[in-house]
Amino acid sequence: MAVTEDGNEVLRLAAELRAANEQLVEVELTNRRLRTQLRSARGSEERLQKELRGIRKSFSWRITYPVRVFQRRVRRRKF
């Protein structure tokens, strides 16, 4: 009887191992997909930061600075 119980235990453990391996594969695929999304998001962030720096260095941005400061002060006083 012990041999049968040991055999059942081996089968149960083998099934658990297969399920764990399948879950590991799913997690690895999700990880890979998320890493790809992260790289893409970082690339977008770098591009947008560069664009923002360009805007802030532009002549029109610098010359309109006093207008933006004035608008901020006026808005604060309304509330």
C-alpha positions as CSV (number, residue, x, y, z in Angstrom):
1,M,0.0,0.0,0.0
2,A,2.9,2.4,0.7
3,V,4.1,2.0,-2.9
4,T,0.7,3.2,-4.3
5,E,0.7,6.1,-1.9
6,D,4.2,7.0,-2.9
7,G,3.2,6.8,-6.6
8,N,0.2,9.0,-6.0
9,E,2.4,11.5,-4.2
10,V,4.9,11.5,-7.1
11,L,2.1,12.1,-9.6
12,R,0.6,14.9,-7.4
13,L,4.0,16.6,-7.1
14,A,4.7,16.2,-10.8
15,A,1.3,17.9,-11.6
16,E,2.2,20.7,-9.1
17,L,5.5,21.2,-10.8
18,R,3.9,21.4,-14.3
19,A,1.4,24.0,-13.0
20,A,4.2,26.0,-11.4
21,N,6.3,25.9,-14.6
22,E,3.3,27.0,-16.6
23,Q,2.7,29.9,-14.2
24,L,6.4,30.8,-14.5
25,V,6.2,30.9,-18.2
26,E,3.2,33.3,-18.0
27,V,5.0,35.5,-15.5
28,E,8.1,35.6,-17.7
29,L,6.0,36.6,-20.7
30,T,4.3,39.3,-18.7
31,N,7.6,40.5,-17.4
32,R,9.0,40.7,-21.0
33,R,5.9,42.6,-22.2
34,L,6.2,45.1,-19.2
35,R,9.9,45.6,-19.9
36,T,9.1,46.5,-23.5
37,Q,6.4,48.9,-22.4
38,L,8.8,50.5,-19.9
39,R,11.5,51.0,-22.6
40,S,8.9,52.6,-24.9
41,A,7.6,54.9,-22.1
42,R,11.2,55.9,-21.2
43,G,11.8,56.7,-24.9
44,S,8.7,58.8,-25.0
45,E,9.6,60.6,-21.8
46,E,13.1,61.4,-23.1
47,R,11.6,62.7,-26.4
48,L,9.1,64.9,-24.6
49,Q,11.7,66.2,-22.1
50,K,13.9,67.2,-25.0
51,E,10.9,68.9,-26.7
52,L,10.0,70.7,-23.5
53,R,13.6,71.9,-23.1
54,G,13.5,73.2,-26.6
55,I,10.3,75.1,-26.0
56,R,11.6,76.6,-22.8
57,K,14.8,77.8,-24.5
58,S,12.9,79.3,-27.4
59,F,12.8,83.1,-27.8
60,S,9.0,83.2,-27.6
61,W,8.9,81.3,-24.3
62,R,11.5,83.6,-22.8
63,I,9.9,86.8,-24.1
64,T,6.4,85.8,-22.8
65,Y,7.7,85.0,-19.3
66,P,6.5,88.2,-17.7
67,V,3.0,87.7,-19.1
68,R,2.9,84.2,-17.6
69,V,4.1,85.5,-14.2
70,F,1.5,88.2,-14.3
71,Q,-1.3,85.7,-15.2
72,R,-0.3,83.5,-12.3
73,R,-0.4,86.3,-9.8
74,V,-3.8,87.5,-11.1
75,R,-5.3,84.0,-10.8
76,R,-4.0,83.6,-7.2
77,R,-5.7,86.8,-6.1
78,K,-9.1,85.7,-7.6
79,F,-9.4,82.7,-5.2
